[in-house]
Amino acid sequence: MVFQSTTGSVAASRIVVRPSRDADVAAMLAIYLHHIRHGVDPSQHHDIEAPDADDIRRRRKNMQKHKLPHLVAELEGVVVGYAYAVPFRKRPAYRYVVKHSIYVHHDYLHCGIGRMLLPALIDACAASGYRQIIGYIDASNRPSLQLHESFGFRQVGCLPSIGFKFGQWTDSVMMQRSLGLGATTPPDAPPHNS
């Protein structure tokens, strides 16, 4: 399968999804900063103050410490996207729920990078014992909404006019998907981060 990007063709077989490393931090930061400066995603970017490499490194280390997935998509040694999950809320009652984020390099949007990162993230979260995964998606981001729907997410809420960026109010759609046995049985053991 070949995906078309703004910089040429991308063969899906050449993309590797793997756990992130410290060496990936600069690339992840560049991807994130581009989305903050040019994208409209109110669920992710209320804070206009951008993180620096140390912030990303610290967040990544904390996620690893708690056995939360932090993945990158790499094309010929270049990070073209990344995804991670964090606890939905800190209270113990919510310890089986994670929320996730996916960022794709702007030159590789709509090339299938998210389609490779999302199932890997779902699998990693399920393997860690989580039972639900949540995403907040800009209501105008139809490709992301469709991607999530194709992987079993369903809309469970809409937060109207929750973000204000680039001179406009934006809505955020909350999507959710069960992991593993979901809510059909009680959990056997707490997930790794509790």
C-alpha positions as a Markdown table, in Angstrom:
| # | Residue | x | y | z |
|---|---|---|---|---|
| 1 | Met | 0.0 | 0.0 | 0.0 |
| 2 | Val | 1.3 | 3.5 | -0.9 |
| 3 | Phe | 0.2 | 6.7 | 0.7 |
| 4 | Gln | 0.6 | 10.1 | -1.0 |
| 5 | Ser | 2.1 | 12.9 | 1.1 |
| 6 | Thr | 2.9 | 16.5 | 0.3 |
| 7 | Thr | 6.6 | 15.4 | 0.0 |
| 8 | Gly | 5.9 | 12.3 | -2.2 |
| 9 | Ser | 4.8 | 8.7 | -1.9 |
| 10 | Val | 5.0 | 6.9 | 1.4 |
| 11 | Ala | 5.0 | 3.1 | 1.4 |
| 12 | Ala | 3.2 | 1.8 | 4.5 |
| 13 | Ser | 5.6 | -1.2 | 4.6 |
| 14 | Arg | 8.4 | 1.3 | 5.2 |
| 15 | Ile | 6.8 | 2.8 | 8.3 |
| 16 | Val | 7.7 | 1.4 | 11.7 |
| 17 | Val | 5.7 | 1.9 | 14.8 |
| 18 | Arg | 7.8 | 1.5 | 17.9 |
| 19 | Pro | 8.2 | 2.8 | 21.5 |
| 20 | Ser | 9.6 | 6.3 | 21.6 |
| 21 | Arg | 13.2 | 7.1 | 22.7 |
| 22 | Asp | 14.9 | 10.1 | 24.1 |
| 23 | Ala | 16.5 | 10.7 | 20.7 |
| 24 | Asp | 12.9 | 11.2 | 19.3 |
| 25 | Val | 12.1 | 14.2 | 21.5 |
| 26 | Ala | 13.3 | 16.9 | 19.1 |
| 27 | Ala | 11.2 | 15.5 | 16.3 |
| 28 | Met | 8.1 | 15.1 | 18.5 |
| 29 | Leu | 8.5 | 18.6 | 19.8 |
| 30 | Ala | 8.7 | 20.0 | 16.2 |
| 31 | Ile | 5.5 | 18.1 | 15.3 |
| 32 | Tyr | 3.7 | 19.3 | 18.4 |
| 33 | Leu | 4.8 | 22.9 | 17.9 |
| 34 | His | 3.6 | 23.0 | 14.3 |
| 35 | His | 0.1 | 21.8 | 15.5 |
| 36 | Ile | 0.0 | 24.4 | 18.2 |
| 37 | Arg | 1.0 | 27.2 | 15.9 |
| 38 | His | -1.1 | 26.2 | 12.8 |
| 39 | Gly | -3.8 | 23.7 | 13.8 |
| 40 | Val | -7.1 | 24.1 | 15.5 |
| 41 | Asp | -7.5 | 21.5 | 18.1 |
| 42 | Pro | -9.1 | 23.0 | 21.3 |
| 43 | Ser | -8.9 | 19.8 | 23.3 |
| 44 | Gln | -5.1 | 19.8 | 23.1 |
| 45 | His | -3.9 | 23.4 | 22.9 |
| 46 | His | -5.6 | 25.8 | 25.3 |
| 47 | Asp | -2.1 | 26.6 | 26.5 |
| 48 | Ile | -0.4 | 28.8 | 23.9 |
| 49 | Glu | 2.8 | 28.5 | 26.0 |
| 50 | Ala | 4.6 | 25.8 | 24.2 |
| 51 | Pro | 6.5 | 23.0 | 26.0 |
| 52 | Asp | 10.3 | 22.6 | 25.5 |
| 53 | Ala | 12.3 | 19.5 | 24.9 |
| 54 | Asp | 12.8 | 19.0 | 28.6 |
| 55 | Asp | 9.0 | 19.1 | 29.2 |
| 56 | Ile | 8.5 | 16.4 | 26.5 |
| 57 | Arg | 11.4 | 14.3 | 27.9 |
| 58 | Arg | 9.9 | 14.6 | 31.4 |
| 59 | Arg | 6.4 | 13.7 | 30.3 |
| 60 | Arg | 7.7 | 10.7 | 28.3 |
| 61 | Lys | 9.8 | 9.4 | 31.2 |
| 62 | Asn | 6.7 | 9.7 | 33.5 |
| 63 | Met | 4.6 | 7.7 | 31.1 |
| 64 | Gln | 7.2 | 5.0 | 30.8 |
| 65 | Lys | 7.5 | 4.9 | 34.6 |
| 66 | His | 3.8 | 4.1 | 34.8 |
| 67 | Lys | 3.9 | 1.7 | 31.9 |
| 68 | Leu | 1.8 | 3.9 | 29.6 |
| 69 | Pro | 2.5 | 3.6 | 25.9 |
| 70 | His | 4.4 | 6.4 | 24.1 |
| 71 | Leu | 4.9 | 5.4 | 20.4 |
| 72 | Val | 6.4 | 6.9 | 17.3 |
| 73 | Ala | 5.9 | 6.2 | 13.6 |
| 74 | Glu | 9.2 | 6.3 | 11.8 |
| 75 | Leu | 9.9 | 6.5 | 8.1 |
| 76 | Glu | 13.4 | 5.7 | 7.1 |
| 77 | Gly | 14.8 | 6.9 | 10.4 |
| 78 | Val | 12.6 | 10.0 | 10.6 |
| 79 | Val | 9.8 | 10.4 | 13.1 |
| 80 | Val | 6.6 | 11.3 | 11.2 |
| 81 | Gly | 4.1 | 10.9 | 14.0 |
| 82 | Tyr | 3.7 | 9.9 | 17.6 |
| 83 | Ala | 1.0 | 8.8 | 20.0 |
| 84 | Tyr | 0.6 | 8.3 | 23.7 |
| 85 | Ala | -1.9 | 7.6 | 26.5 |
| 86 | Val | -2.2 | 9.2 | 29.9 |
| 87 | Pro | -4.5 | 8.5 | 32.8 |
| 88 | Phe | -8.0 | 10.0 | 32.2 |
| 89 | Arg | -8.2 | 11.2 | 35.7 |
| 90 | Lys | -6.0 | 10.8 | 38.8 |
| 91 | Arg | -8.6 | 9.4 | 41.2 |
| 92 | Pro | -8.5 | 5.7 | 41.8 |
| 93 | Ala | -12.0 | 5.0 | 40.5 |
| 94 | Tyr | -10.8 | 6.0 | 37.0 |
| 95 | Arg | -7.6 | 4.0 | 37.0 |
| 96 | Tyr | -8.8 | 1.7 | 34.2 |
| 97 | Val | -9.3 | 4.6 | 31.7 |
| 98 | Val | -6.8 | 6.4 | 29.6 |
| 99 | Lys | -7.1 | 9.3 | 27.2 |
| 100 | His | -4.9 | 9.5 | 24.2 |
| 101 | Ser | -3.3 | 11.9 | 21.7 |
| 102 | Ile | -2.0 | 11.4 | 18.2 |
| 103 | Tyr | 0.2 | 13.9 | 16.3 |
| 104 | Val | 1.3 | 13.5 | 12.7 |
| 105 | His | 3.9 | 15.6 | 10.9 |
| 106 | His | 2.1 | 18.1 | 8.8 |
| 107 | Asp | 3.8 | 16.8 | 5.6 |
| 108 | Tyr | 2.3 | 13.4 | 6.2 |
| 109 | Leu | -1.3 | 14.2 | 7.2 |
| 110 | His | -3.9 | 12.0 | 5.5 |
| 111 | Cys | -1.2 | 9.4 | 4.6 |
| 112 | Gly | -2.2 | 6.7 | 7.0 |
| 113 | Ile | 0.2 | 7.4 | 9.8 |
| 114 | Gly | -2.6 | 7.8 | 12.3 |
| 115 | Arg | -4.1 | 4.6 | 11.0 |
| 116 | Met | -0.9 | 2.8 | 12.0 |
| 117 | Leu | -0.4 | 4.5 | 15.3 |
| 118 | Leu | -4.0 | 4.2 | 16.7 |
| 119 | Pro | -4.3 | 0.4 | 16.6 |
| 120 | Ala | -0.8 | 0.0 | 18.1 |
| 121 | Leu | -1.8 | 2.4 | 20.9 |
| 122 | Ile | -5.1 | 0.5 | 21.5 |
| 123 | Asp | -3.3 | -2.8 | 21.7 |
| 124 | Ala | -0.7 | -1.4 | 24.1 |
| 125 | Cys | -3.3 | 0.1 | 26.4 |
| 126 | Ala | -5.4 | -3.1 | 26.4 |
| 127 | Ala | -2.3 | -5.2 | 27.1 |
| 128 | Ser | -1.6 | -3.0 | 30.2 |
| 129 | Gly | -5.0 | -3.7 | 31.7 |
| 130 | Tyr | -6.9 | -0.6 | 30.7 |
| 131 | Arg | -10.6 | -1.0 | 29.9 |
| 132 | Gln | -11.6 | 2.2 | 28.2 |
| 133 | Ile | -9.8 | 4.7 | 26.0 |
| 134 | Ile | -11.0 | 8.3 | 25.4 |
| 135 | Gly | -10.1 | 10.9 | 22.8 |
| 136 | Tyr | -11.1 | 14.5 | 22.4 |
| 137 | Ile | -11.2 | 15.6 | 18.8 |
| 138 | Asp | -11.9 | 18.9 | 17.2 |
| 139 | Ala | -15.4 | 18.7 | 15.7 |
| 140 | Ser | -14.2 | 20.0 | 12.4 |
| 141 | Asn | -11.5 | 17.3 | 12.1 |
| 142 | Arg | -13.7 | 14.9 | 10.1 |
| 143 | Pro | -10.7 | 12.7 | 9.0 |
| 144 | Ser | -9.8 | 12.1 | 12.7 |
| 145 | Leu | -13.4 | 11.4 | 13.7 |
| 146 | Gln | -13.7 | 8.9 | 10.8 |
| 147 | Leu | -10.4 | 7.2 | 11.7 |
| 148 | His | -11.6 | 6.7 | 15.3 |
| 149 | Glu | -15.0 | 5.4 | 14.2 |
| 150 | Ser | -13.2 | 2.9 | 12.0 |
| 151 | Phe | -11.4 | 1.5 | 15.1 |
| 152 | Gly | -14.6 | 1.2 | 17.1 |
| 153 | Phe | -14.7 | 4.5 | 18.9 |
| 154 | Arg | -18.1 | 6.1 | 19.3 |
| 155 | Gln | -19.1 | 9.7 | 20.1 |
| 156 | Val | -20.1 | 10.0 | 23.7 |
| 157 | Gly | -20.3 | 13.7 | 24.0 |
| 158 | Cys | -19.7 | 17.1 | 22.5 |
| 159 | Leu | -18.3 | 20.1 | 24.3 |
| 160 | Pro | -19.5 | 23.1 | 22.3 |
| 161 | Ser | -17.4 | 26.3 | 22.1 |
| 162 | Ile | -14.8 | 24.9 | 24.5 |
| 163 | Gly | -11.8 | 26.2 | 22.7 |
| 164 | Phe | -10.8 | 29.6 | 21.4 |
| 165 | Lys | -8.0 | 29.7 | 19.0 |
| 166 | Phe | -7.1 | 31.7 | 15.9 |
| 167 | Gly | -10.1 | 34.0 | 16.5 |
| 168 | Gln | -12.8 | 31.4 | 16.6 |
| 169 | Trp | -14.7 | 29.2 | 19.0 |
| 170 | Thr | -14.3 | 25.5 | 18.4 |
| 171 | Asp | -16.2 | 22.4 | 19.6 |
| 172 | Ser | -14.6 | 19.2 | 20.9 |
| 173 | Val | -16.0 | 15.7 | 20.4 |
| 174 | Met | -15.4 | 13.1 | 23.1 |
| 175 | Met | -15.0 | 9.6 | 21.7 |
| 176 | Gln | -14.7 | 6.4 | 23.6 |
| 177 | Arg | -13.8 | 2.8 | 22.9 |
| 178 | Ser | -13.7 | -0.3 | 25.2 |
| 179 | Leu | -10.5 | -2.2 | 25.5 |
| 180 | Gly | -10.2 | -5.9 | 26.1 |
| 181 | Leu | -13.3 | -7.0 | 28.1 |
| 182 | Gly | -14.4 | -3.4 | 28.6 |
| 183 | Ala | -17.1 | -3.2 | 31.2 |
| 184 | Thr | -18.3 | -6.8 | 30.8 |
| 185 | Thr | -16.3 | -8.1 | 33.8 |
| 186 | Pro | -14.6 | -6.6 | 36.8 |
| 187 | Pro | -10.9 | -6.1 | 36.4 |
| 188 | Asp | -8.5 | -8.8 | 37.6 |
| 189 | Ala | -5.8 | -6.5 | 38.7 |
| 190 | Pro | -5.1 | -2.8 | 38.6 |
| 191 | Pro | -3.4 | -1.4 | 35.5 |
| 192 | His | 0.3 | -0.7 | 35.7 |
| 193 | Asn | 0.0 | 3.0 | 36.6 |
| 194 | Ser | -1.9 | 2.6 | 39.9 |
